Amino acid sequence: MTNLKGLVLDFGGVLTTPLVPAALAFEERAGLPEGTLLNALYLDEEMVRRTEDLERGAITQTQWNTAAAERIGVPADDLMGRIFADLRPEVALFTAADAARRAGIKVGILSNSVGTDPWNLYAGHDLEHRFDAVVISEDHGLRKPEPEIFRLVLDRLGLPAEACVFVDDTERYLPPAAALGFATVHAKDPRHTVAELEDLLGVPLTAR
Ligand SMILES: [Mg+2]
């Protein structure tokens, strides 16, 4: 038996297909040398700072698009949407989330935002109705891995960290969650993630 009663899911890369292959496909479509975009996003300190500002809601997606376009030498228009055009819902994880809720487990979303205008990663998913809590970083001026944002989603779920599993595709967000008391799962392959969650939560999470 398990004492876990809550499941906290990241959105991009957990409830969607992985981000890096989508970004690599964008580079190819844009005729950029492989790695141009990922280097600009993850290794350029100024862009890393801008992305963190975007996640906190301190700048808009349009401002981010302008800055990123300048860095990588492409048009700014809806750049974030063009970068992630290949992302699709990760059906196995949506199915698992629904099954967990049917089994009485509370399921929340904890997502570092990339802004919602002009491109909205969350559009069409009806998150507010589908989940027990939805915490999008830009709405709170916070971002993972700050402990305050983990506490916020716990508060909304009405559960202590020790009763919850946290799932993220960004591995560096897991230790801060574990330090608060969460069990953690690093999302890489969806089937593996669902199997790990079934083990931890003690309920079947595949389609009925
Ligand atoms: Mg993610």
Residues whose N, C-alpha, C, O or C-beta is under 5 A from the ligand:
A	BS01	MG	D10 F11 G12 G13 D169 T170
